[in-house]
Amino acid sequence: MLGSAVGRRYDWDPDTLRIGPMAQDWRAAFGYGRRETTIDVVDGQGVLIAAVQELSRRLRHLEQQQAAQTLCCCAHTNEPEPDPGERTP
């Protein structure tokens, strides 16, 4: 879906540029929907929630990696561990 066109014009409203995927692209990417001409709201919400959950999982993983690298670096340099609540630039 990331490679899909974002702005589309529909036959029923050719003067308005719409944001979002075409139903056919949606169905091809996710396999959801009763018809190839519409995207059901509940399917859109479900995919959105799944995407947020996956991004959250990836963020936690990266934070764990960063914490492990920080501990390893501090152990080799005898520097004190940074305060976990303190953000570094």
ABEGO torsion letter per residue (X at the ends): XAABBABBBBAABAABBBBEBBAAAAAAAAGBEABAABBBAAAAAAAAAAAAAAAAAAAAAAAAAAAAAAAAAAAAAGBBBBBAABBBX
